[in-house]
Amino acid sequence: MSEWNTEELIDSDKRFVWHPFTNMREWCAPEHEPLVLVEGRGGILRDSRGREYIDGNSSIWTNIHGHNHPHINAAIRRQLDRVAHTSFLGFTNPAAVELARAIVDLFPTDSLSRVFFSDDGSTGIEVALRIADQYWRLRNSRKHQFIAFKSGYHGDTAGAASLGAAAMFHIGPGHWNFPSIQVPNVRALERLSPAELAKIAAVVIEPLIQGAAGMQLWSSGTLRAVREWCDRTDTLLIADEVMTGFGRTGRMFGVEHESVIPDMMVLGKGLSGGYLPLAITLVSEKLFSIFDGSIVDGKGLAYGHSYTGNALGCVAAKASLDVFEKEGVLEALQPKIRHLTSELAGLADIPCVTEVRQCGFIAGIEVAELPEAPLADQAAEICIAARKHGLLTRPIRNVIVLMPPLCITTDQVTQAVEAVGTSIIEVCGGRSFKE
């Protein structure tokens, strides 16, 4: 018998909790029974009724090495015996120092050399925007505007949302936004006039693949072309690797595929192995060196959070990096990527599947629109159906996302893809759809 009182937990949740990106009227409806997730081992999650599921979206793209990894668990426990958190404003701690050094060592010498800690990907982007804005002001430049790409998503905090989320989620304009424009592709950058170029502080891009856009792939060479454009126009390049970092694309970072070094890189989600909220904004020495004074004289960065440099998060992240090395994670991932490709191929034969997209260990299965059902409702129905087949994931509009922990076995990959295919057929099979 379960130790959890599921009914009581659900009742209290509906009475007291407000969930993100959730229709709370539907959530709180008497007939809706949410899953209460209580335990995880490796790539498997268990709910309060004892049912098991493959973690098909890595707990919102965060988990890397699986749940309850012994090495990461042990690192956190050791740190708990010392201290959980101390201020990073005017102080430091060994865990943050060691992680910063380990992260910088992953990049070529004299490239990305400084680490600024924050809490999540959105605040990591926020830091990057503030650094870029202040950098140009310290250089007495008129550059103040940011460029992001259409359908890109870089977080929900005020500044980050101005790069795309505000429009994507129909949030009205706010006075707190950074000035930004969205362009569809690199060709649009080339068409900017000299007067427009004089205002551009930085370009922000998700390397290789746009996540919240529905796992849309960039054409090969796009990132390299953006880097070259930034070099020609004296514009900063910010790489948002919150989703793509730490092995998701088959390499440690997405920028490696096109041999690009940005001026800033933002890391989050999988940084701590999926254990604790933590983000990093990596900065080049060129940018850092100009912040050579105090807050009072305007030459210091007046930004930070209470939990900046949190020791527990930092030891988890450092332990996650250890696992990459000790377990040969990236090497072991390559045959799994090929296996995922092979398994996904069969989904293209399902009539209502319009496209299957893959980037490394990231997949998006797009389904056609049914005249009688809104896309978002249809995709959500497919994901709910997948639970009966032992898979948990979440859609992005009409795209079913499959992004499991890197530790998943090939048998579990097969089971996950079969669950997606079976669920699509159950929901859409025999029903008319739009071409």
C-alpha positions as CSV (number, residue, x, y, z in Angstrom):
1,M,0.0,0.0,0.0
2,S,1.3,3.5,-0.9
3,E,2.6,5.7,1.8
4,W,1.0,8.7,0.1
5,N,-2.6,9.9,0.5
6,T,-3.1,10.8,-3.2
7,E,-6.6,12.1,-2.8
8,E,-5.5,14.4,0.1
9,L,-2.5,15.7,-1.9
10,I,-4.6,16.4,-5.0
11,D,-7.3,18.2,-2.9
12,S,-4.7,20.4,-1.2
13,D,-2.9,21.1,-4.5
14,K,-6.1,22.3,-6.1
15,R,-6.9,24.5,-3.1
16,F,-3.5,26.1,-2.6
17,V,-1.2,25.8,-5.6
18,W,-1.0,27.9,-8.8
19,H,0.9,25.9,-11.5
20,P,2.9,27.5,-14.4
21,F,1.7,27.4,-18.0
22,T,-1.5,25.7,-16.8
23,N,-5.2,26.3,-17.4
24,M,-6.1,26.3,-13.7
25,R,-9.8,26.1,-14.4
26,E,-9.3,22.7,-16.1
27,W,-6.7,21.7,-13.5
28,C,-9.0,22.3,-10.6
29,A,-12.0,20.6,-12.2
30,P,-13.4,17.8,-10.0
31,E,-12.9,15.2,-12.7
32,H,-9.2,16.0,-13.3
33,E,-6.7,13.8,-11.4
34,P,-3.2,15.2,-11.7
35,L,-0.2,12.8,-11.4
36,V,1.6,13.2,-8.1
37,L,5.2,12.3,-8.8
38,V,7.0,11.0,-5.7
39,E,10.2,9.1,-6.8
40,G,12.7,8.7,-9.5
41,R,15.5,6.2,-10.4
42,G,17.5,6.7,-13.6
43,G,15.2,7.5,-16.4
44,I,12.1,6.3,-14.6
45,L,9.6,8.3,-12.5
46,R,7.0,6.8,-10.1
47,D,3.7,8.4,-9.0
48,S,1.9,8.2,-5.7
49,R,-0.1,5.2,-6.9
50,G,3.0,3.2,-7.7
51,R,2.8,3.6,-11.5
52,E,6.1,3.9,-13.4
53,Y,6.9,6.1,-16.4
54,I,9.8,7.0,-18.6
55,D,10.8,10.6,-18.0
56,G,10.3,11.5,-21.7
57,N,11.1,15.2,-21.3
58,S,13.8,15.0,-18.6
59,S,11.5,16.8,-16.1
60,I,11.2,19.9,-18.4
61,W,14.6,19.4,-20.1
62,T,16.6,19.5,-16.9
63,N,17.6,15.9,-15.9
64,I,20.8,14.7,-17.5
65,H,22.2,11.6,-15.8
66,G,18.9,10.2,-14.4
67,H,17.2,10.7,-11.1
68,N,19.0,9.7,-7.8
69,H,22.4,9.4,-9.4
70,P,24.7,8.2,-6.6
71,H,27.6,10.5,-7.3
72,I,25.5,13.7,-7.4
73,N,23.6,12.6,-4.3
74,A,26.8,12.0,-2.4
75,A,28.2,15.4,-3.4
76,I,25.1,17.2,-2.2
77,R,25.1,15.2,1.1
78,R,28.7,16.1,1.7
79,Q,28.0,19.8,1.2
80,L,25.0,19.6,3.4
81,D,27.2,18.5,6.2
82,R,29.3,21.7,5.7
83,V,26.8,24.5,4.8
84,A,23.9,24.8,2.5
85,H,24.1,28.4,1.5
86,T,26.2,31.5,2.2
87,S,26.0,35.0,0.6
88,F,28.0,35.5,-2.6
89,L,27.8,39.3,-2.3
90,G,31.3,40.1,-0.9
91,F,32.1,36.5,-0.1
92,T,32.8,33.3,-2.0
93,N,32.7,29.6,-1.4
94,P,34.8,26.6,-2.6
95,A,31.9,24.9,-4.5
96,A,31.3,28.0,-6.7
97,V,35.0,28.6,-7.3
98,E,35.6,24.9,-8.3
99,L,32.6,24.9,-10.6
100,A,33.5,28.1,-12.3
101,R,37.0,26.8,-13.0
102,A,35.7,23.5,-14.3
103,I,33.2,25.2,-16.7
104,V,35.8,27.7,-18.0
105,D,38.2,24.7,-18.6
106,L,35.6,23.3,-21.1
107,F,36.3,26.2,-23.5
108,P,39.4,27.2,-25.4
109,T,41.9,29.3,-23.4
110,D,41.2,33.1,-23.4
111,S,37.7,32.7,-24.8
112,L,34.8,32.4,-22.3
113,S,36.8,33.1,-19.1
114,R,34.4,34.5,-16.5
115,V,31.3,33.0,-14.8
116,F,28.4,34.9,-13.4
117,F,26.0,32.8,-11.3
118,S,22.2,33.1,-11.2
119,D,19.1,30.9,-10.6
120,D,17.8,29.7,-13.9
121,G,18.0,30.1,-17.6
122,S,15.7,33.1,-17.7
123,T,17.8,35.1,-15.1
124,G,20.9,33.9,-16.9
125,I,19.7,35.6,-20.0
126,E,18.7,38.7,-18.0
127,V,22.3,38.9,-16.8
128,A,23.6,38.7,-20.3
129,L,21.3,41.5,-21.5
130,R,22.3,43.7,-18.7
131,I,26.0,43.1,-19.2
132,A,25.7,43.8,-22.9
133,D,23.7,47.0,-22.3
134,Q,26.2,48.3,-19.7
135,Y,29.2,47.3,-21.8
136,W,28.2,49.5,-24.6
137,R,27.3,52.4,-22.3
138,L,30.7,52.1,-20.6
139,R,32.2,52.5,-24.2
140,N,30.1,55.6,-24.8
141,S,28.2,53.8,-27.6
142,R,24.7,54.3,-28.8
143,K,24.2,50.5,-29.1
144,H,21.2,49.5,-27.0
145,Q,18.9,47.3,-29.0
146,F,18.8,43.5,-29.1
147,I,18.0,41.2,-31.9
148,A,16.4,37.8,-31.4
149,F,15.0,35.4,-34.0
150,K,11.4,34.8,-34.7
151,S,9.8,32.1,-32.6
152,G,12.8,32.1,-30.3
153,Y,12.3,31.8,-26.6
154,H,14.7,32.9,-23.9
155,G,12.8,33.0,-20.7
156,D,10.0,34.7,-18.8
157,T,11.6,37.4,-16.7
158,A,11.0,40.9,-17.9
159,G,14.0,41.5,-20.0
160,A,14.3,37.9,-21.3
161,A,10.6,37.9,-22.3
162,S,11.1,40.9,-24.5
163,L,13.2,38.7,-26.8
164,G,10.3,36.6,-27.8
165,A,8.2,35.1,-25.0
166,A,6.1,38.3,-24.6
167,A,4.8,37.9,-28.2
168,M,4.7,34.1,-28.1
169,F,2.4,34.0,-25.1
170,H,0.4,37.1,-26.0
171,I,1.7,39.2,-23.1
172,G,1.1,42.9,-23.7
173,P,4.1,45.3,-24.1
174,G,5.6,46.5,-20.9
175,H,7.7,49.5,-20.0
176,W,10.3,47.2,-18.4
177,N,11.3,45.4,-21.6
178,F,14.7,45.7,-23.2
179,P,14.3,47.3,-26.7
180,S,14.5,44.4,-29.1
181,I,13.4,43.3,-32.6
182,Q,12.8,39.9,-34.0
183,V,14.1,38.8,-37.4
184,P,13.3,35.6,-39.3
185,N,16.8,34.6,-40.4
186,V,20.4,35.6,-41.2
187,R,19.4,37.2,-44.4
188,A,17.3,39.7,-42.5
189,L,20.4,40.7,-40.5
190,E,22.2,41.5,-43.8
191,R,19.4,43.8,-44.8
192,L,19.7,46.1,-41.8
193,S,20.7,49.6,-42.7
194,P,23.8,51.4,-41.3
195,A,21.5,53.5,-39.1
196,E,19.9,50.4,-37.7
197,L,23.2,48.6,-37.2
198,A,24.5,51.5,-35.1
199,K,21.9,50.7,-32.5
200,I,22.4,46.9,-32.2
201,A,24.1,45.8,-29.0
202,A,23.8,42.0,-29.3
203,V,22.2,39.1,-31.2
204,V,20.7,36.3,-29.1
205,I,20.3,32.8,-30.6
206,E,19.5,29.3,-29.6
207,P,22.2,27.2,-31.3
208,L,21.1,24.5,-33.8
209,I,17.5,24.2,-32.6
210,Q,14.7,26.5,-31.3
211,G,13.1,24.7,-28.4
212,A,9.8,26.4,-27.5
213,A,9.2,27.1,-31.2
214,G,8.4,23.4,-31.5
215,M,11.9,21.9,-31.9
216,Q,12.6,23.8,-35.1
217,L,16.0,23.1,-36.6
218,W,18.3,25.8,-37.9
219,S,19.8,25.0,-41.3
220,S,23.4,24.0,-41.2
221,G,25.8,26.9,-41.0
222,T,23.3,29.4,-39.4
223,L,25.2,29.8,-36.2
224,R,28.5,30.3,-38.0
225,A,26.9,32.9,-40.3
226,V,25.5,34.8,-37.3
227,R,29.0,34.8,-35.6
228,E,30.6,36.2,-38.8
229,W,27.9,38.8,-39.1
230,C,28.5,39.9,-35.5
231,D,32.2,40.1,-36.1
232,R,31.7,42.3,-39.2
233,T,29.3,44.7,-37.5
234,D,31.0,44.9,-34.0
235,T,27.9,43.2,-32.4
236,L,28.0,40.9,-29.4
237,L,26.8,37.3,-29.8
238,I,24.8,35.7,-26.9
239,A,24.3,31.9,-27.2
240,D,21.4,30.6,-25.3
241,E,22.4,27.0,-24.5
242,V,19.9,26.6,-21.6
243,M,18.3,23.7,-23.5
244,T,21.0,22.5,-25.8
245,G,23.9,22.5,-23.3
246,F,25.4,19.4,-21.6
247,G,25.1,16.7,-24.3
248,R,21.6,17.3,-25.7
249,T,22.9,17.8,-29.2
250,G,25.4,15.0,-29.1
251,R,28.3,17.3,-28.0
252,M,28.7,19.1,-24.7
253,F,27.5,22.3,-26.2
254,G,25.6,23.1,-29.4
255,V,28.2,25.8,-30.5
256,E,30.8,23.1,-30.9
257,H,29.0,21.7,-34.0
258,E,30.0,24.9,-35.9
259,S,33.2,25.8,-34.0
260,V,31.7,29.0,-32.7
261,I,32.7,30.9,-29.6
262,P,30.1,33.5,-28.6
263,D,30.8,36.6,-26.5
264,M,28.5,35.3,-23.8
265,M,26.8,31.9,-23.3
266,V,24.0,31.1,-20.9
267,L,23.7,27.7,-19.3
268,G,20.9,26.4,-17.1
269,K,18.5,23.5,-16.9
270,G,20.9,20.5,-17.1
271,L,23.7,22.4,-15.5
272,S,23.1,20.9,-12.1
273,G,22.1,17.5,-13.6
274,G,18.5,18.4,-13.0
275,Y,18.8,18.6,-9.2
276,L,18.7,22.3,-8.2
277,P,18.0,25.7,-9.7
278,L,21.3,27.1,-11.0
279,A,22.4,29.1,-14.1
280,I,25.6,30.5,-15.4
281,T,26.3,33.4,-17.8
282,L,29.8,32.8,-19.3
283,V,31.5,36.0,-20.4
284,S,34.5,36.8,-22.5
285,E,37.5,38.6,-21.0
286,K,36.9,41.4,-23.5
287,L,33.5,42.2,-21.9
288,F,34.6,41.6,-18.3
289,S,37.7,43.8,-18.5
290,I,35.6,47.0,-19.0
291,F,33.8,46.5,-15.7
292,D,36.9,47.9,-13.9
293,G,35.4,50.0,-11.2
294,S,32.8,50.3,-8.5
295,I,29.1,50.3,-8.4
296,V,29.2,53.9,-7.3
297,D,31.1,55.1,-10.3
298,G,29.0,53.0,-12.7
299,K,31.7,50.5,-13.6
300,G,30.5,47.6,-11.6
301,L,27.6,45.2,-12.4
302,A,24.8,46.1,-10.1
303,Y,22.9,42.8,-10.4
304,G,22.7,39.6,-8.3
305,H,20.3,37.3,-6.5
306,S,20.1,36.1,-2.9
307,Y,21.0,32.5,-3.9
308,T,23.8,33.5,-6.4
309,G,26.6,30.9,-6.1
310,N,24.5,28.6,-4.0
311,A,26.9,25.9,-2.7
312,L,24.4,23.0,-3.1
313,G,23.6,23.8,-6.7
314,C,27.3,24.3,-7.5
315,V,28.4,20.9,-6.0
316,A,25.6,19.2,-7.9
317,A,26.8,20.8,-11.2
318,K,30.4,19.9,-10.5
319,A,29.4,16.4,-9.7
320,S,27.4,16.3,-13.0
321,L,30.6,17.3,-14.9
322,D,32.4,14.5,-13.1
323,V,29.8,12.0,-14.3
324,F,30.3,13.1,-17.9
325,E,34.0,12.2,-17.6
326,K,33.9,9.2,-15.4
327,E,31.1,7.4,-17.2
328,G,32.0,8.5,-20.8
329,V,28.5,9.9,-21.2
330,L,29.0,11.6,-24.6
331,E,30.7,8.5,-26.1
332,A,27.9,6.3,-24.8
333,L,25.3,8.6,-26.1
334,Q,26.3,8.3,-29.8
335,P,24.8,4.8,-30.4
336,K,21.7,5.9,-28.5
337,I,21.3,8.9,-30.9
338,R,21.5,6.6,-33.8
339,H,19.0,4.2,-32.2
340,L,16.6,7.1,-31.6
341,T,16.9,8.1,-35.3
342,S,16.1,4.6,-36.4
343,E,13.1,4.3,-34.0
344,L,11.7,7.8,-35.0
345,A,11.7,6.8,-38.7
346,G,8.6,4.7,-38.3
347,L,6.6,7.6,-36.9
348,A,6.7,9.4,-40.3
349,D,4.4,6.7,-41.7
350,I,1.5,7.6,-39.3
351,P,-0.9,9.6,-41.5
352,C,-1.4,12.5,-39.1
353,V,2.3,13.0,-38.4
354,T,3.5,15.9,-40.6
355,E,7.2,16.0,-39.7
356,V,9.7,14.3,-37.3
357,R,12.6,16.6,-36.3
358,Q,15.7,15.5,-34.5
359,C,18.9,17.2,-33.2
360,G,21.1,14.8,-31.3
361,F,19.0,13.4,-28.4
362,I,16.2,15.9,-28.9
363,A,13.1,15.1,-31.0
364,G,9.9,16.8,-32.0
365,I,7.0,14.9,-33.6
366,E,4.6,17.4,-35.3
367,V,1.1,16.3,-35.8
368,A,-1.4,17.7,-38.3
369,E,-4.3,19.9,-37.3
370,L,-7.7,18.2,-36.9
371,P,-10.6,20.5,-37.9
372,E,-12.6,19.5,-34.8
373,A,-9.8,20.0,-32.2
374,P,-7.4,22.9,-31.4
375,L,-3.8,21.9,-31.9
376,A,-2.8,22.4,-28.3
377,D,-5.7,20.3,-27.0
378,Q,-5.0,17.5,-29.5
379,A,-1.3,17.3,-28.6
380,A,-2.1,17.4,-24.9
381,E,-4.5,14.6,-25.4
382,I,-1.7,12.5,-27.1
383,C,0.6,13.2,-24.2
384,I,-2.1,12.2,-21.7
385,A,-2.7,9.0,-23.7
386,A,1.0,8.2,-23.6
387,R,0.8,7.9,-19.8
388,K,-1.1,4.6,-20.2
389,H,1.9,3.3,-22.2
390,G,4.5,4.3,-19.5
391,L,5.7,7.7,-20.9
392,L,5.6,11.2,-19.5
393,T,6.1,14.2,-21.8
394,R,4.6,17.5,-22.6
395,P,3.7,19.1,-26.0
396,I,4.6,22.4,-27.5
397,R,1.4,23.3,-29.3
398,N,1.1,20.5,-31.9
399,V,4.6,19.1,-31.4
400,I,5.2,16.1,-29.1
401,V,8.6,16.5,-27.5
402,L,10.9,13.6,-26.7
403,M,14.0,14.5,-24.8
404,P,14.9,11.8,-22.2
405,P,17.8,11.8,-19.8
406,L,21.0,10.8,-21.4
407,C,21.2,7.7,-19.2
408,I,18.1,6.1,-20.8
409,T,18.7,2.6,-22.2
410,T,18.1,1.7,-25.9
411,D,15.2,-0.5,-24.8
412,Q,13.6,2.5,-23.0
413,V,14.1,4.6,-26.1
414,T,12.2,2.0,-28.1
415,Q,9.5,1.9,-25.5
416,A,9.2,5.7,-25.5
417,V,8.9,6.1,-29.2
418,E,6.4,3.3,-29.4
419,A,4.3,5.0,-26.7
420,V,4.3,8.2,-28.8
421,G,3.3,6.4,-32.0
422,T,0.6,4.3,-30.3
423,S,-0.8,7.4,-28.6
424,I,-0.9,9.4,-31.8
425,I,-2.8,6.6,-33.5
426,E,-5.2,6.3,-30.6
427,V,-6.0,10.0,-30.6
428,C,-5.8,10.8,-34.3
429,G,-6.3,7.5,-36.1
430,G,-9.3,7.4,-38.4
431,R,-10.0,11.1,-37.9
432,S,-9.8,13.6,-40.8
433,F,-7.0,16.2,-40.6
434,K,-5.9,19.3,-42.5
435,E,-3.1,18.9,-45.1
